[in-house]
């Protein structure tokens, strides 16, 4: 009897270049950029994860990086005081706020300075594009990253064309190359569907983003595409891989997408480290059922030894201190 095929796997070819723990990686864009950044951080990579908060559209992604590299000031006309009495900025996520506009201006310029500093020495930039829909301020005629619950009558919703997105990202690639010629760029389309646009229009939006990414990855040797959207939609298309909202990938799906990313973009010794670190984390999560037994003490000693060995590659001092403290707290005579 022929076996039942339960998945349509997305074939992701090996990247021509590889990431290691010596890499410096900036993730930027939609919420998936933060998911990927958090996963990389958990495996001890040097990462600056989504420093501007969630940025959905490619125009805003380009604008924020351009402002950072050119040290441009945040647009004064985009500061606003919301109903909670805090200041926000339409080019930045709501996680960046202050109690007065001057403090917010300092915060935003500081954050852009941190991004520029990191980007100048980074070797990899991961851009996650969420939607081709953008909102333009009627008052300033500028695209915004976040409407911050301002009435929709103050904005005009537009759908970016493939050419508009491609031109924006082309200009960004040229700017990045002038500041950091060795930088590699990974483009991906967010696997999160934007249901507020309706499912048919979400598909239009994602298709535009996908074609733009394809065009750029074909034209530039330093640009590759990672199919996170395709993995979610075509491979993990069962709702058991989604959060209860049936929109966001759950932890199982996130882990699968990360493993696929790692297998494509990471060298063999780095993949071995990830497997070892997963084993170490499982040991750290172990809680003895019968208190401070000799078996648990031996487990901790084994864990401390494995951490000391890993310390030759990455910083594991916080984890090692925690294990050593637990050993020191063992009852005398054990």
Residue pairs with C-beta under 8 A, 6 or more apart in sequence:
7 235
8 234
8 235
8 237
9 235
10 227
10 230
10 231
10 234
10 235
10 260
12 226
12 227
12 231
12 260
12 263
12 264
13 264
14 263
14 264
15 224
15 264
15 265
16 224
17 184
18 265
18 266
18 267
18 270
19 25
19 45
19 124
19 265
19 266
19 267
19 270
20 266
20 267
20 269
20 270
21 44
21 45
21 46
21 270
21 273
21 313
21 314
23 45
23 46
23 123
23 124
24 46
24 47
24 48
24 118
24 121
24 122
24 123
24 124
25 37
25 40
25 45
25 46
25 47
25 48
25 122
25 123
25 124
25 125
25 126
26 47
26 48
26 51
26 115
26 118
26 119
26 122
26 124
26 125
26 126
27 33
27 34
27 36
27 37
27 40
27 47
27 48
27 49
27 50
27 126
27 128
28 50
28 51
28 52
28 55
28 61
28 64
28 65
28 125
28 126
28 127
28 128
29 50
29 54
29 55
29 56
29 61
29 126
29 127
29 128
29 129
29 130
29 190
30 54
30 55
30 56
30 128
30 129
30 130
30 131
30 190
30 192
31 54
31 130
31 190
31 192
31 248
32 128
32 130
32 188
32 190
32 191
32 192
32 228
33 49
33 50
33 126
33 127
33 128
34 49
34 50
34 54
35 249
35 254
36 49
36 126
36 128
36 258
36 261
37 47
37 48
37 49
37 50
37 126
38 49
39 254
39 258
40 47
40 49
41 47
41 49
43 273
43 274
43 277
44 273
44 277
44 314
44 315
44 316
48 114
48 115
48 118
48 122
51 111
51 114
51 115
51 118
52 64
52 92
52 93
52 96
52 111
52 115
52 145
53 92
53 93
53 94
53 95
53 96
54 93
54 130
55 61
55 64
55 93
55 130
55 145
56 130
56 131
56 145
56 194
57 129
57 130
57 131
57 132
57 133
57 134
57 143
57 145
57 160
58 127
58 129
58 132
58 160
58 165
58 168
58 169
58 209
58 212
59 134
59 143
59 160
59 164
59 165
59 168
60 91
60 134
60 143
60 144
60 145
61 127
61 129
61 172
62 168
62 169
62 171
62 172
63 91
63 143
63 145
64 91
64 92
64 112
64 115
64 145
65 115
65 119
65 172
65 175
65 176
66 72
66 171
66 172
66 175
67 74
67 91
67 112
68 112
68 113
68 115
68 116
68 119
69 116
69 119
69 175
69 176
69 179
70 175
71 112
71 113
71 116
73 105
73 109
74 89
74 91
74 92
74 105
74 108
74 109
75 89
75 90
75 91
75 140
75 142
77 137
77 139
77 140
77 142
78 89
78 90
78 91
78 137
78 140
78 142
78 144
79 87
79 88
79 89
79 101
79 104
79 105
80 87
80 88
80 89
80 90
80 148
80 150
81 87
81 101
82 88
82 148
82 149
85 99
86 97
86 98
86 99
87 97
87 98
87 99
87 100
87 101
87 103
87 104
88 94
88 96
88 97
88 104
88 146
88 148
89 96
89 104
89 108
90 137
90 144
90 145
90 146
90 147
90 148
90 150
91 144
91 145
91 146
92 108
92 145
92 146
93 145
93 146
94 146
94 148
96 104
96 107
96 108
96 111
97 104
98 104
98 106
98 107
119 125
119 176
119 179
119 180
119 183
120 179
120 180
121 180
122 180
122 183
123 182
123 183
123 184
124 183
124 184
124 185
124 186
125 176
125 183
125 184
125 185
125 186
126 185
126 186
126 188
126 226
127 169
127 185
127 186
127 187
127 188
128 188
128 189
128 190
128 228
129 187
129 188
129 189
129 190
129 209
129 212
129 213
130 189
130 190
130 192
130 194
131 190
131 194
131 197
131 202
131 205
131 206
131 209
132 159
132 160
132 165
132 204
132 205
132 206
132 208
132 209
133 157
133 158
133 159
133 160
133 194
133 197
133 201
133 205
134 143
134 144
134 157
134 158
134 159
134 160
135 143
135 144
135 147
135 155
135 156
135 157
135 158
136 142
136 143
136 144
136 155
136 156
136 157
136 158
137 143
137 144
137 154
137 155
138 154
138 155
138 156
139 154
144 155
147 154
147 155
159 204
159 205
159 208
160 208
161 208
162 208
162 211
162 212
162 215
165 208
165 209
165 212
166 212
166 215
166 216
169 187
169 212
169 216
170 216
173 185
173 216
173 220
173 222
173 223
176 183
176 185
177 183
177 222
183 222
184 222
184 223
184 224
185 220
185 222
185 223
185 224
186 223
186 224
186 225
186 226
186 265
187 213
187 216
187 217
187 223
187 224
187 225
187 226
188 213
188 225
188 226
188 227
188 228
188 229
189 206
189 209
189 210
189 213
189 227
189 228
189 229
190 228
190 229
191 228
191 229
191 231
191 232
191 233
191 249
191 253
191 257
192 247
192 248
192 249
193 199
193 202
193 206
193 247
194 202
194 205
195 202
195 247
197 205
206 229
210 229
213 225
214 225
216 223
217 223
217 224
217 225
226 261
226 264
226 265
228 257
228 261
231 256
231 257
231 260
232 241
232 249
232 253
232 257
235 256
236 249
236 253
236 256
236 257
239 246
240 252
241 249
241 250
241 252
241 253
241 256
242 248
242 249
242 250
242 253
243 249
243 250
249 257
262 270
262 271
262 274
263 271
266 274
273 310
273 313
273 314
276 306
276 310
277 310
279 306
280 303
280 306
280 307
280 310
280 319
283 299
283 302
283 303
283 306
284 303
284 319
284 322
284 323
286 296
286 299
288 295
288 296
292 330
292 331
292 334
294 334
297 327
297 330
297 334
300 323
300 326
300 327
301 327
303 323
304 320
304 323
304 324
304 327
307 316
307 319
307 320
307 323
308 320
310 316
311 317
311 320
